Amino acid sequence: MPVSLDAEVKLVSSVGRFNGFQVEKVLGESDRTKFVAVLGRWTSKPDQAVVLLSRRPFDTAGVQGLLETSLESELLFQNDVYSKYTSMLAPAHGAITVDIIYPASEKHISKYSMQKFVMVAETSVMYSEKVLPFIQALPASSIMWVYNVLEKKAEADRLLFEDPHPTQGFMLHPDLKWD
């Protein structure tokens, strides 16, 4: 059963501030994807929250204006034809995406904590013997969001394409990290 957002989370969406939010620890981060996940809580609430911060993609159509008007740069080093700067973007170009998971369960916290990654080449036998039984054993509440998307109770406005074929059909939605 979905939990309604508490006043503090609604406050974030209405005024864009995290007043009273205390960071407890950084769960994970990526220099490559410009992403950080933090665990914390609002001082007036006992439940923890996971807050995901990520840089938004550059608007390629506006790069000329970005370079001409909004970059303040400081030289870090120069070597032959290469140079590197630290630059401050104008507020219009420096937005980040903030996702809030509240209240955050241990499963959410684990999901966004740093983990060791391995690559597996899945076969149809592996899927049948390992993956499918795992999926079928999941409690319905943990994958309710999938059913909400499939039944168009959520994210219907984000649906890009749908093939309604009964056995090979699919829905195409943008990734949540896609702006």
Disulfide bonds with the S-S distance in Angstrom:
none
